[in-house]
Amino acid sequence: MVDVSQHELVPDHSVLEEDTLEEVLDEYDIDRTDLPKIKRTDPALPDEAEIGDVIKIVRNSRTTDQAVVYRLVVE
C-alpha cells in the first residue's frame, strides 16, 4: 500500500506539543475548538495523531516561502 503522507506534494504535518499550542492559542486569542478541523482518517496525518490533538501543517508558499496553518483533529 502507498503511504500518501510521504508524497512530495503533501505538506509536512506534525502534532503540536501542548506548551507550543498554548502559545499559538494565546497569540491568536482563540480556543482549540475555533481552529479549522481535520478528520482523524485523513491519510496525511501522522500515525500518533489522536482526536483532540492540534496538527501543524507547513506548506510551501510563493509569497511567504512557507505558510503555517493549524488544524484540530476530529472524529
N, C-alpha and C positions, 0 to 999 in steps of 0.2 A: 504494500500500500504506500502511496505517496504521502510524504509529510509536507502539507501545504505551508506550514509555518516557516519552513526553510527556503521557500521560493524567493528569488531575488526581488520580486515586486511586492512582497508582503513586508510592511514596515515592522520595525522592532517593537515587540510587545513585552513588557515586564511588569511584575507585580510590585506595587509601590509599598514601601515599608510604612508602618503606622506613624512614626515620627515625621517622616517626609510628607505623608498625607496630611497631617495636621497643619504643617506649614503651607501647603498648597491651598487647603480649605480656608485658612486664615487670610492668605494673600488675596483670594477672590471673594472672601466674605460669603461663603456658601456652605451648605451641608452636603454630606456624602450623597444623599438622595437627589440633590439638584444636578448631579453630573449626568451626562448622557449615558445610556445603558448599552451593554454588550452582552449577548447571550452566552451562557457557560458552554454551549455546544459549538461556538464559533471555532473553527479549526485553527485559527491563528493564535489563540490563547495559549499561554504556557501551561504545561501539564499540572503545575502546582496551583494554578488559579482556582479559587473556590468562590462560591456565591457570597457576595458582600465585599469581596476584595476590590481594590481600585487598580486599574491597569494603566500604565503609562505607555503611550504609543508615540514613537518618534518617526516622523515622516520626512522625506526629502521635500524641499520646497524651493521653487525657483526664486522667490523673493526674499526669503529669510534663511536660506541654506537648510535649516531644519525647523520643523513645526512640531511642537509637543502638545498632545491632547490627552485627556484623561477620560476613562470610561469605568462605570460601576458594573461589576459582573452580576447578572441576574439569572434566574432560572429560565 
